[in-house]
């Protein structure tokens, strides 16, 4: 069983630690364990309970009323709300879908968000914070590999579906090439970059996961892209990362290399002279917002 600190709950449930303490003291809604130094710790079931309470509270239930309900009554009311989509409820619904591996709840929540605010804002305002919350759950050991794979593949599937709805841009002489290095499989961010560029009418070629280096270089020589975009999330030796991009920069003869992902952003000092860092999807899009004036697309 995982053990959360109150700061973990603050991130996962989106409610301030101060508020959690008040709810505990006044209404006894949670019953955390305590260390010898009185530091609170919470279980998986208490995390789910808090998420459910937050969902009810956002939908008009006063905390004093919620405190009088049994866990079963809280659960019943939560399920009665599931069909009523609200953007403000999305954090709680996505987390519940993850914990319970509920595909219908996840799909319906994501579909509603996309219909209300489009995929770009859904990704930046909801999916990225949601993935950050999953990271906390990894750290405390409360999420199983099956749950992470389940939810990641649903997100991946949805982005691909949105890409498929787009018109294929006019073919140009120098496409933007997107790929992941060999042994890198985390493609959600790269798929989203692909979607964003396609939404701007930019011709892209997407090579996907774990691209062998020699095949990548051969492809670059064949198609002469305007630039290449990649992402790196998997932990690797920093000397290896630097040598990879040093060789790549030499082999592509000065072609602009855009790179993002956790390992790039955390270790940018290692490769900052070799790549153009992608800090966010909006920042990347700025480079391509004016196709006529972009030096990479002429």
Helices and strands as residue ranges (DSSP letters): H 6-13, H 17-27, E 33-34, E 40-41, H 44-58, H 63-66, H 71-81, G 87-89, H 90-100, H 103-122, I 123-127, H 128-139, H 145-165, E 176-181, H 188-199, E 204-211, H 213-223, E 227-231, H 238-251, E 256-260, H 262-266, H 268-271, E 276-278, H 281-287
